[in-house]
Amino acid sequence: MVLEHDLRLELPQEGCALLLGSRQGKAWVLHWVWPCLNRWQPQQERTKRFAVDPAELVAAQKWARQKGWLLLGAAHSHPQGPAQPSPTDCEWAWEGALMVIWAVEAGFWGAWWMEPTPGGLRPRALDLGR
């Protein structure tokens, strides 16, 4: 509910947030959603692209480290697209990152783990436990 609320505030632009938490064995435990400003340039492309403000990224990582947490990944909205990573999403992701996407029009959520392959990173769908 908190994440959807934060992403909805940015419509019609893509909203974005950082996901902070811990890894306990093979499980990820989400402790905090850190809403961010979409700083993609040029600004008119923010309806289909996002970029986290670098200052917010540094502040979130520092705050998380103080709590013994990690940056697990990022969440963002696709105001007009599916809840699947776009080629740009995959290009900007990092190995082992969690990517959560809200397809606004469909009202559907998707979660992806970015796993390494010989050709680069590939998103692997995760079960959200519906």
Secondary structure, DSSP 8 states (H G I E B T S, - for coil): -HHHHHHHTTTTS--EEEEEEEEETTEEEEEEEEEE-B--SSGGGTTT---B-HHHHHHHHHHHHHTT-EEEEEEEEESSS-SS--HHHHHH--TT-EEEEEETTTTEEEEEEEEEETTEEEEEEE----
